Amino acid sequence: MKKILILACCLLLSPAAFAEMVATVTHLSGLLSARHADGSSKVLAVGSQVQPGDTLATARETYARIRFLDATEVVLRPGSQVKVESFFYDQAKPENDGFALNLLKGGMRAVTGLIGKHNKDAVKYTTPTATIGIRGTHFGALFCQGDCADVPTINGKAPDDGLYVDVAQGSIALQNAAGTVLVNTAEFGYVRNLVTAPAVVPPQAGVQVTMPAAISQNKANAVAGMARGSSAGECAAQ
């Protein structure tokens, strides 16, 4: 009887519950939620699956690390939102691969996976002010819209609104309707808005997107985050 009830529960779940998995939450230090393409929402935990079309949102003081099937890794800052626009990965047919992630709010760091290593043009990150093309990359991106007062800078002042990027390895191409600029290792980039050309800026004018070491250890507050981000709502026949 128990198995029948559990099976009935699963049958009543939305189609999003059975959608294709493209990534997994590997580290978490607070509350992370996902809004699925069908409009349903769910609180995620370490080990939770991410699906195509998901919009992921971190709560205040929350950091989350997401690992995609091609080994791309994305770490989200507190108060951030990203949407997995598309993800296609097939080891046997790399020519069909593609990955598009939309940074809607906040900041992140990303490390290129196999899709980008095989075909850099198959990976695209979009933001409200510019697109980011990768060149075998580890980079950070932060979009400020009156919400970056707590972000540390070299000059001690809160960053102006706009998109900030920093490159730890490789290079990225920043592009919008006003122009394109290449940002290389150890350089900083900035885009004020959609009609202002991207530019490489000196370190004192840039912002480095930093993440705490605890996000890779799942200790202390990360364990508490796992408890808050329980997998309630999932069910499986046992």
ZIQUIJO-V866192 format. One record per residue. N is the residue number from 1. RES is the residue in one small letter. SS is DSSP state (2 for helix, 1 for strand, 0 for the rest). Layout:
N:RES:SS
N:RES:SS
This chain:
1:m:0
2:k:2
3:k:2
4:i:2
5:l:2
6:i:2
7:l:2
8:a:2
9:c:2
10:c:2
11:l:2
12:l:2
13:l:0
14:s:0
15:p:2
16:a:2
17:a:2
18:f:2
19:a:0
20:e:0
21:m:1
22:v:1
23:a:1
24:t:1
25:v:1
26:t:1
27:h:1
28:l:1
29:s:0
30:g:0
31:l:0
32:l:1
33:s:1
34:a:1
35:r:1
36:h:0
37:a:0
38:d:0
39:g:0
40:s:0
41:s:1
42:k:1
43:v:1
44:l:1
45:a:0
46:v:0
47:g:0
48:s:0
49:q:1
50:v:1
51:q:1
52:p:0
53:g:0
54:d:0
55:t:1
56:l:1
57:a:1
58:t:1
59:a:0
60:r:0
61:e:0
62:t:0
63:y:0
64:a:1
65:r:1
66:i:1
67:r:1
68:f:1
69:l:0
70:d:0
71:a:0
72:t:0
73:e:1
74:v:1
75:v:1
76:l:1
77:r:0
78:p:0
79:g:0
80:s:0
81:q:1
82:v:1
83:k:1
84:v:1
85:e:1
86:s:1
87:f:1
88:f:1
89:y:0
90:d:0
91:q:0
92:a:0
93:k:0
94:p:2
95:e:2
96:n:2
97:d:0
98:g:1
99:f:1
100:a:1
101:l:1
102:n:1
103:l:1
104:l:1
105:k:1
106:g:1
107:g:1
108:m:1
109:r:1
110:a:1
111:v:1
112:t:0
113:g:0
114:l:2
115:i:2
116:g:2
117:k:2
118:h:2
119:n:0
120:k:2
121:d:2
122:a:2
123:v:1
124:k:1
125:y:1
126:t:1
127:t:0
128:p:0
129:t:0
130:a:0
131:t:1
132:i:1
133:g:1
134:i:1
135:r:0
136:g:0
137:t:0
138:h:1
139:f:1
140:g:1
141:a:1
142:l:1
143:f:1
144:c:1
145:q:0
146:g:0
147:d:0
148:c:0
149:a:0
150:d:0
151:v:0
152:p:0
153:t:0
154:i:0
155:n:0
156:g:0
157:k:0
158:a:0
159:p:0
160:d:0
161:d:0
162:g:1
163:l:1
164:y:1
165:v:1
166:d:1
167:v:1
168:a:1
169:q:1
170:g:0
171:s:1
172:i:1
173:a:1
174:l:1
175:q:1
176:n:1
177:a:0
178:a:0
179:g:1
180:t:1
181:v:1
182:l:1
183:v:1
184:n:1
185:t:0
186:a:0
187:e:0
188:f:1
189:g:1
190:y:1
191:v:1
192:r:0
193:n:0
194:l:0
195:v:0
196:t:0
197:a:0
198:p:0
199:a:1
200:v:1
201:v:1
202:p:0
203:p:2
204:q:2
205:a:2
206:g:0
207:v:0
208:q:0
209:v:0
210:t:0
211:m:0
212:p:0
213:a:2
214:a:2
215:i:2
216:s:2
217:q:0
218:n:0
219:k:0
220:a:0
221:n:2
222:a:2
223:v:2
224:a:2
225:g:2
226:m:2
227:a:2
228:r:2
229:g:0
230:s:0
231:s:0
232:a:0
233:g:0
234:e:0
235:c:0
236:a:0
237:a:0
238:q:0
